[in-house]
């Protein structure tokens, strides 16, 4: 699982559209996201920076639930789309994003909703 400095988590906590999944008070997954203006001047875009789920909790709906939480937050904020990049060799990431309704285009870009 990805390890980040506490300062980075504090930033994502402040923008309020990042979420974590807990099991027995331990983090088993997280999505770090932020609204961005560089893709849309009206700030109606969310950039998904990291999506991670510990190996023991994969294929149990944790990643889908995390993405759903971001989508619901975005809907309350009138966010029109979400973007991320992914490793083109990471079939698990591609499958998760497609299952969540993202269109995985080219080799490195995924967007929701599909265009």
Secondary structure, 3 states (H helix, E strand, C coil): CCCCCHHHHHHHHHHCCCEEEEECCEEEEEEEEEEECCCCCCCCEEEEEEEEECHHHCCCCHHHHHHHHHHHHHHHCCCCEEEEECCCCCHHHHHHHHHCCCEEECCCEEEECCC
